Every structure is written in structure tokens, then in C-alpha cells.
Amino acid sequence: MRPLYVLCVAALVTAGAFADEPAVERDFDEIASDGCKNRGGDFVVRGMVSKVNEDALVLSDVSNSRRTLSVALPGRGPLAGLRGVFGKSREEKVYERLQALHDDDTVVVVTMTCKGNAAPVARNISFRTEDGAEESISY
């Protein structure tokens, strides 16, 4: 019985070492000027949707709309064209939602990660609706 107990404790301690680190909030200006150099995990930036298309989102700084940051949206995949045959695809719904956030000047919180020296890639976009509810778009 004792070896089983020791094995369980060791497994719990090891699992804690591999737990995901929480995303760290970064200053908008820092990320916009330095680019994607955060190799230590996910990070969070607050901004407003300036422009959006199927592949990218351009955020503008809340305090200065002239400062912008481009964020890549994860790929649509090879079957994306077929998904829209029977109604709107997920990507179309996300695009429409992001466009509505742009039109409403809603502040969004984007969790992103760096992939080399390219634009950061969005993992989650969260925001508050007009009635105060918290919503998010996850990739």
C-alpha cells in the first residue's frame, strides 16, 4: 500500500509542474512596437477591433487609436468552403461577431501566443456585451 501512496503523491507533484501558466497582460504599446518576442507563453492585450477579415484582426489601442497591432486568426482549414454549404460556417459567424464589436466600439481582451517572429496568433477573444454579460470566442 505504501508504494502506491508514494506513486500517487509523485504523480500529483509532477502534474503541478506541467500545469499551464496563466496568460500575462502586456502593455499594448510594448507589443505593437516590439513585435512578437514573447516566447514565455500566452499573453493578453486589451484593444478595440479596428479591422477584421477571415485571416487577421487589427486591434487599436484604447487610449490612442493610431497605435495598432495585427493579430493572426487561426487557419480555417482545407474544408472551410464546404462547411458553409449548409448554413453559415463558424468562421462567418466569428467574422460577423467581430465586425459587430468594431461597429459598437467594444473593448476586447485578446489572449494570444507567438509563433516565431510572425504576427501573434489569437487563442481567445473575450468581451462584455451591452447587457454586461461576458462572452468569448475561442480558437
Secondary structure, 3 states (H helix, E strand, C coil): CHHHHHHHHHHHHHHHHCCCCCCEECCHHHHHHHCCCCCCCCEEEEEEEEEECCCEEEEECCCCCCCEEEEECCCCCCCHHHHHHHCCCHHHHHHHHHHHHHHCCCEEEEEEECCCCCCCEEEEEEEECCCCCEEEEEC
